């Protein structure tokens, strides 16, 4: 039988080297190995320190209540109070009585309440300041009101003198006598109705105003009525103002006061138009006026002392007409002219 190629059998095997003896293996030199690289540790950059040992040469004795610690060369020791003087150890403090405990509790309560009050004052400082300011303001206002009220209604402010200003035809003594009932009355208590009642008996007063000067003076400023002419009522003459109020009843026409003749008397429109024209005249023209007539409100005529007449027309543009008339009377004196026509002030003429 043919064997496979390369198969020689047991005889063809190479001899194995003998194993070393166990003693030889132990005595042989160790096999050198390559060193492994060191692994970086997380604390590689941290400096390692070792704890410092604390050596206690003398044991520490715990303090006992009622003893005083002392320091000696060999360490600390305790001794009862007074032992350094050679006295006997002090006895422990007796327990507190119930009354002392209550006193301490009450003192603690007082301290607590005091602290709470301080805290309340600290947190309410702004509101307290605001209340103080309002209290001062209201107190000042109340004090002022009281002072004014007492001063106003006291006898110190009683009426003692009445001063009259602006009168020409009205006697001052008569006006002062009208306030006799008000003497002694505090000035704030004199009402406007009282003043009106005192001055209502004087028809010559057109308007008035009053002023009080403390402590006891009343000033009455009067504007008298200005007469515009005389009206013949059939029963006599009446000096009237522009409103038709009778100022005086003279027996004959006063100098400088024209005689007014108007349809319907002082209540008619003709009288009101004539009165308005007379009041607009300048003094140099008014001094020469002796009469005025008005059948209607648009037909006012004036009569001068020289006999010349002035055709005025309506009371409209009376100021412009009066200025034109004054210039015409200078250019053409009244004793040389029979009539002035200023009804149209832009085209006034003389005849």
C-alpha positions as CSV (number, residue, x, y, z in Angstrom):
1,X,0.0,0.0,0.0
2,X,1.3,3.3,-1.0
3,X,1.7,6.0,1.6
4,X,0.9,9.6,1.1
5,X,3.7,11.9,0.1
6,X,5.5,13.3,3.1
7,X,4.3,10.8,5.5
8,X,7.3,9.0,7.0
9,X,5.8,7.7,10.1
10,X,7.1,7.9,13.6
11,X,10.7,7.4,12.6
12,X,10.8,10.5,10.5
13,X,9.8,12.9,13.2
14,X,12.4,15.3,14.6
15,X,13.4,14.6,18.1
16,X,11.9,17.0,20.7
17,X,14.1,19.0,23.0
18,X,14.0,17.9,26.6
19,X,12.1,20.1,29.0
20,X,14.2,21.9,31.5
21,X,14.1,20.7,35.0
22,X,12.0,22.5,37.5
23,X,15.0,23.8,39.4
24,X,16.6,25.1,36.3
25,X,13.4,27.0,35.5
26,X,13.3,28.6,38.9
27,X,17.0,29.5,38.9
28,X,16.9,31.0,35.4
29,X,17.0,34.8,35.0
30,X,13.7,36.6,34.7
31,X,12.5,37.5,31.4
32,X,12.7,41.3,30.8
33,X,9.5,43.0,29.9
34,X,9.0,46.4,28.3
35,X,7.8,48.9,30.8
36,X,4.2,50.1,30.4
37,X,3.5,53.8,30.1
38,X,2.1,55.4,33.2
39,X,-1.6,56.3,33.1
40,X,-2.3,60.0,33.8
41,X,-4.4,60.3,37.0
42,X,-7.0,63.1,37.6
43,X,-4.9,64.4,40.5
44,X,-1.6,64.4,38.7
45,X,-1.3,68.2,38.9
46,X,-2.4,68.3,42.5
47,X,0.3,68.6,45.2
48,X,-0.1,65.8,47.6
49,X,0.1,66.7,51.2
50,X,0.1,64.5,54.2
51,X,-2.0,65.3,57.3
52,X,-0.1,66.9,60.2
53,X,-0.3,64.9,63.3
54,X,-1.6,66.7,66.3
55,X,0.1,65.6,69.4
56,X,-1.7,66.2,72.6
57,X,0.6,65.9,75.5
58,X,-2.0,66.6,78.2
59,X,-5.6,65.4,78.1
60,X,-8.2,68.0,78.1
61,X,-10.4,67.8,81.1
62,X,-14.1,68.9,80.4
63,X,-15.3,71.8,82.4
64,X,-17.5,71.1,85.3
65,X,-20.2,73.7,86.2
66,X,-19.0,75.9,89.0
67,X,-15.2,75.6,88.2
68,X,-12.8,78.1,86.6
69,X,-10.3,76.9,84.0
70,X,-6.6,77.6,84.6
71,X,-3.6,77.2,82.4
72,X,-0.5,75.6,83.8
73,X,2.9,74.7,82.3
74,X,1.8,71.1,81.8
75,X,-1.6,72.0,80.4
76,X,-5.1,73.1,81.4
77,X,-6.8,72.3,84.6
78,X,-10.0,73.2,86.4
79,X,-10.5,74.3,89.9
80,X,-13.4,75.6,91.8
81,X,-13.9,79.4,92.1
82,X,-12.0,80.8,95.1
83,X,-9.5,77.9,95.3
84,X,-6.8,80.2,94.2
85,X,-7.3,82.1,97.5
86,X,-7.4,79.0,99.5
87,X,-11.2,79.3,100.0
88,X,-13.5,76.3,100.0
89,X,-15.3,75.5,96.8
90,X,-18.5,77.6,96.2
91,X,-21.7,75.8,96.6
92,X,-24.0,75.6,93.5
93,X,-26.4,78.5,93.0
94,X,-29.8,77.8,94.5
95,X,-32.8,77.4,92.1
96,X,-34.7,80.6,91.3
97,X,-37.9,81.3,93.0
98,X,-41.2,81.5,91.2
99,X,-41.4,85.3,91.8
100,X,-37.9,85.8,90.3
101,X,-38.9,83.7,87.3
102,X,-42.0,85.8,86.8
103,X,-40.0,89.0,87.0
104,X,-37.6,87.8,84.4
105,X,-40.5,86.7,82.2
106,X,-42.2,90.1,82.6
107,X,-38.9,91.9,81.8
108,X,-38.5,89.8,78.7
109,X,-42.0,90.7,77.7
110,X,-41.3,94.4,78.1
111,X,-38.2,94.2,76.0
112,X,-40.2,92.3,73.3
113,X,-42.9,94.9,73.3
114,X,-40.4,97.7,73.2
115,X,-38.7,96.1,70.3
116,X,-42.0,95.7,68.5
117,X,-42.9,99.3,69.0
118,X,-39.5,100.4,67.6
119,X,-40.1,98.3,64.6
120,X,-43.5,99.7,64.1
121,X,-42.2,103.2,64.4
122,X,-39.4,102.5,61.9
123,X,-41.8,101.1,59.3
124,X,-44.4,103.8,59.7
125,X,-42.1,106.8,59.8
126,X,-43.2,108.1,56.4
127,X,-46.9,107.9,57.2
128,X,-46.4,109.5,60.6
129,X,-44.5,112.4,58.9
130,X,-47.3,112.8,56.4
131,X,-49.9,112.9,59.2
132,X,-47.8,115.5,61.1
133,X,-47.6,117.7,58.0
134,X,-51.3,117.5,57.4
135,X,-52.0,118.1,61.1
136,X,-49.9,121.3,61.0
137,X,-51.5,122.6,57.9
138,X,-55.0,122.0,59.1
139,X,-54.2,123.4,62.5
140,X,-52.9,126.6,60.9
141,X,-56.0,126.9,58.7
142,X,-58.2,126.4,61.7
143,X,-56.3,128.9,63.8
144,X,-56.5,131.4,60.9
145,X,-60.3,130.9,60.6
146,X,-60.7,131.4,64.4
147,X,-58.6,134.5,64.4
148,X,-60.5,136.0,61.4
149,X,-63.9,135.0,62.9
150,X,-63.0,136.5,66.3
151,X,-61.6,139.6,64.8
152,X,-64.4,140.1,62.3
153,X,-67.2,139.7,64.7
154,X,-65.6,141.4,67.7
155,X,-66.2,145.0,68.7
156,X,-62.8,145.8,67.4
157,X,-64.3,145.7,63.8
158,X,-67.4,147.8,64.6
159,X,-68.4,150.6,62.3
160,X,-67.3,153.9,63.6
161,X,-66.9,156.2,60.6
162,X,-68.7,156.6,57.2
163,X,-66.6,158.4,54.6
164,X,-68.5,159.7,51.5
165,X,-66.8,160.5,48.2
166,X,-67.9,161.8,44.8
167,X,-70.9,163.9,45.8
168,X,-71.6,167.4,44.4
169,X,-75.3,168.0,44.9
170,X,-75.9,165.6,47.7
171,X,-74.9,166.8,51.2
172,X,-72.3,164.6,52.7
173,X,-73.8,164.9,56.2
174,X,-77.1,163.5,54.9
175,X,-75.5,160.4,53.5
176,X,-73.6,159.9,56.8
177,X,-76.7,160.3,58.8
178,X,-78.3,157.5,56.8
179,X,-75.9,155.0,58.3
180,X,-76.5,155.9,61.9
181,X,-78.4,152.7,62.4
182,X,-75.4,150.7,61.4
183,X,-72.9,152.3,63.8
184,X,-71.4,149.7,66.1
185,X,-72.2,146.9,63.7
186,X,-69.1,144.7,62.8
187,X,-68.0,145.5,59.2
188,X,-68.4,142.0,57.9
189,X,-72.1,142.0,59.1
190,X,-73.0,145.1,57.0
191,X,-74.7,143.5,54.0
192,X,-75.2,145.1,50.6
193,X,-79.0,145.2,51.3
194,X,-78.3,147.5,54.3
195,X,-76.3,149.9,52.2
196,X,-79.0,150.0,49.5
197,X,-81.7,150.7,52.1
198,X,-79.6,153.6,53.5
199,X,-79.0,155.2,50.0
200,X,-82.4,154.6,48.5
201,X,-83.6,158.0,49.8
202,X,-81.2,159.8,47.5
203,X,-82.5,159.9,43.9
204,X,-79.5,161.8,42.7
205,X,-77.3,158.7,43.2
206,X,-76.9,156.9,39.9
207,X,-74.4,154.3,41.1
208,X,-72.3,153.7,44.2
209,X,-69.7,151.4,45.6
210,X,-68.5,150.6,49.1
211,X,-65.2,149.7,50.7
212,X,-64.4,148.6,54.2
213,X,-61.2,149.8,55.8
214,X,-60.4,148.0,59.1
215,X,-60.9,148.5,61.9
216,X,-64.0,150.6,61.6
217,X,-64.3,152.7,58.5
218,X,-66.9,152.4,55.7
219,X,-66.1,154.3,52.4
220,X,-69.1,155.1,50.1
221,X,-68.2,156.2,46.6
222,X,-71.1,157.8,44.8
223,X,-71.7,158.7,41.2
224,X,-74.4,161.3,40.9
225,X,-76.9,161.5,38.2
226,X,-76.1,164.0,35.4
227,X,-79.0,166.2,34.4
228,X,-79.6,166.5,30.7
229,X,-82.4,169.1,30.7
230,X,-85.7,170.3,32.0
231,X,-89.0,168.9,31.2
232,X,-92.3,170.8,31.5
233,X,-94.9,168.5,32.9
234,X,-97.7,171.1,33.0
235,X,-97.5,171.1,36.8
236,X,-94.0,172.5,36.9
237,X,-90.5,172.0,35.7
238,X,-88.5,168.9,36.4
239,X,-84.8,168.6,36.1
240,X,-84.2,165.0,34.8
241,X,-81.3,162.8,33.7
242,X,-81.0,160.7,30.6
243,X,-83.1,158.0,32.2
244,X,-85.9,160.4,33.0
245,X,-85.3,160.3,36.8
246,X,-86.3,163.6,38.5
247,X,-83.3,165.2,40.1
248,X,-84.9,168.5,41.1
249,X,-88.1,170.5,40.6
250,X,-86.9,174.1,40.0
251,X,-89.3,177.0,39.6
252,X,-87.5,178.2,36.4
253,X,-85.0,176.7,33.9
254,X,-81.5,176.5,35.4
255,X,-78.6,178.0,33.4
256,X,-77.0,175.5,31.1
257,X,-80.0,173.1,31.2
258,X,-82.0,173.0,27.9
259,X,-85.8,172.6,27.8
260,X,-86.6,169.3,26.2
261,X,-89.8,168.9,24.3
262,X,-90.6,165.3,23.2
263,X,-93.6,163.3,22.2
264,X,-94.7,161.0,24.9
265,X,-92.7,162.7,27.7
266,X,-89.8,161.1,29.4
267,X,-91.1,157.6,28.6
268,X,-91.1,158.2,24.9
269,X,-88.4,157.2,22.3
270,X,-88.0,160.9,21.3
271,X,-86.9,161.9,24.8
272,X,-84.4,159.1,25.0
273,X,-82.9,160.1,21.6
274,X,-82.7,163.7,22.6
275,X,-81.1,162.9,25.9
276,X,-78.5,160.7,24.2
277,X,-77.7,163.6,21.8
278,X,-77.3,166.1,24.6
279,X,-74.9,163.9,26.5
280,X,-72.7,163.5,23.4
281,X,-72.2,167.3,22.9
282,X,-68.8,168.8,23.8
283,X,-68.8,171.4,26.6
284,X,-68.3,174.4,24.2
285,X,-71.5,173.4,22.4
286,X,-73.4,172.3,25.5
287,X,-73.0,175.7,27.0
288,X,-74.8,177.4,24.1
289,X,-77.7,174.9,24.1
290,X,-81.1,176.2,25.3
291,X,-83.6,173.7,23.9
292,X,-84.0,170.3,22.3
293,X,-87.0,168.7,20.6
294,X,-87.8,165.3,19.1
295,X,-91.0,164.3,17.4
296,X,-89.5,160.8,16.8
297,X,-86.3,159.1,17.5
298,X,-85.0,160.1,14.0
299,X,-85.9,163.7,14.2
300,X,-83.9,165.4,16.9
301,X,-83.3,169.2,16.6
302,X,-81.3,171.5,18.9
303,X,-81.7,175.2,19.6
304,X,-78.7,177.4,20.4
305,X,-78.8,180.6,22.5
306,X,-78.2,182.7,19.3
307,X,-81.3,181.4,17.8
308,X,-79.6,179.1,15.3
309,X,-80.9,175.5,15.0
310,X,-79.1,172.2,14.5
311,X,-80.7,169.5,12.4
312,X,-79.3,166.4,14.1
313,X,-81.5,163.5,12.9
314,X,-81.2,160.2,14.8
315,X,-79.0,159.5,17.7
316,X,-76.7,157.3,15.6
317,X,-73.1,158.5,15.0
318,X,-73.7,161.2,17.7
319,X,-70.0,161.4,18.4
320,X,-69.0,162.1,14.8
321,X,-71.9,164.6,14.4
322,X,-70.8,166.5,17.6
323,X,-67.2,166.8,16.3
324,X,-68.4,168.1,12.9
325,X,-70.7,170.6,14.6
326,X,-67.9,171.9,16.8
327,X,-65.7,172.5,13.7
328,X,-68.6,174.2,11.8
329,X,-69.3,176.5,14.7
330,X,-65.6,177.6,14.7
331,X,-65.7,178.1,10.9
332,X,-69.1,179.8,10.9
333,X,-70.1,181.2,14.3
334,X,-73.7,180.7,15.4
335,X,-74.5,184.4,15.3
336,X,-73.8,184.3,11.5
337,X,-75.6,181.1,10.7
338,X,-79.3,180.3,10.9
339,X,-79.0,176.5,10.7
340,X,-76.5,173.7,11.0
341,X,-77.3,170.4,9.3
342,X,-75.2,167.5,10.6
343,X,-77.7,164.7,10.0
344,X,-75.2,163.3,7.5
345,X,-71.8,164.0,9.1
346,X,-69.9,163.3,5.9
347,X,-71.7,166.1,4.1
348,X,-72.6,168.6,6.8
349,X,-73.9,172.0,5.6
350,X,-74.7,175.4,7.1
351,X,-77.6,177.7,6.0
